[in-house]
Amino acid sequence: MCPHPSAVNWYASFGETVRRHKPELGQLISLETGKILQEGLGEVQEVIDICEFAVGLSRQLYGLTIASERPDHKLLETWHPVGVVGIISAFNFPMAVFAWNAALALVCGNTLAWKPSEKTPLSAVALHGLLLRAAKELGLDTEGLSELLIGERSVGEALVNHPQVKLVSATGSTAMGKKVAMACAAQFKRSLLELGGNNAAIVCPSANLELVVRGAAFAAAGTAGQRCTSLRRLIVHRSVYAALVERLVSVFARLPVGNPLTEGTLVGPLIDGRAFDSMQTALASAKGLGAKVHFGQREEGAGAGGSAGHYVRPAIVELAEQAGPMLHETFAPILYVVPYDDFDEAIAMNNAVVHGLSSAVFTQDLREAERFTSARGSDCGIANVNIGTSGAEIGGAFGGEKETGGGRESGSDSWKAYMRRATNTVNYGASLPLAQGIRFDI
């Protein structure tokens, strides 16, 4: 199918409308989530980018023509909209995650129902309003096109259980995703899940340590460690362990923590007190295992004018082996560091957690890089070389394996998740031969 030209113009118009309001939207994200302004602006750019991607995709929703074994027959695969797509998004990307799903779902001919995080309703209201404005300016009927559902967990449950919602795309914790998956399975309904991540990076003996320090600092401390792709585990070869940890501790000690709207700030506040308590519990657990903990304390007076807020200095935790809280995702800026001796051991450590979202290796050895990205390497949906675990581009499919949920959003052929496939056989002859040579003469 190919969307009506007015619909294609709408995607372009929505993207351009967002572009005009990029400064204000970026600031709103920072105010509501605590992200620094640069990250807020970057998230708005993701919305713009996925709209542009959808415009191009609207001419590329390809099916297949397949050679038939029967004479005078044609075999086709065609794609059709699934219907209403339910979207549940998390607080840490209050605009981008909706846009990833919405742009592809809409270009495939579906309608939307969006339940944003109850922690970030203002970002949702602003973005959704621009979506409808762009449609109205083109004279499109917006009745039932996209609905915004503000509320607590019960609203999300109602969305998931509604019989007219044919696909639920949910981003959030693994615990939430399991409930969504079970509810959808009970109705034989599709679910597209983007859940937690306990992401690791392996640092090999040949690694460029400058790249490692820069990549690890952003991946672990950016967004105050509240990305599903945040770097949580650093698996470092023993030969470079001491030198790297010393440099990381020096960098983390001087990271500017404070008001996310202030120029130069690199780490804003945690989303709420629950996130702060979870971080302190994980650090206490690590100390109980004999870990050496650098930082992680509250940064008093870090907010604007000393305002209240859950500001913390990102922590580095040295462990002798991968154990305890290192095996579990804590949605906070904690970077666990552990040594390794053998590359096979490092890959096994990378894979020895229940999540499988993002991973990375820092090496100048081609064999190590190729091994890591092969079927015998990382078991994650994202496997990077000489770059951190966070900061995916919209051109590639985004998602992970195991308890990350297995879903894929954004680029590549992810549009297929928002459509149903039909196989069509067309007989343009005057006889009726059966497949597999079966004869049924009457």
Summary of the structure (lengths in Angstrom):
residues: 442
radius of gyration: 24.1
end to end distance: 38.8
largest distance: 89.2
contacts: 1547
relative contact order: 0.14
helix: 41%
strand: 21%
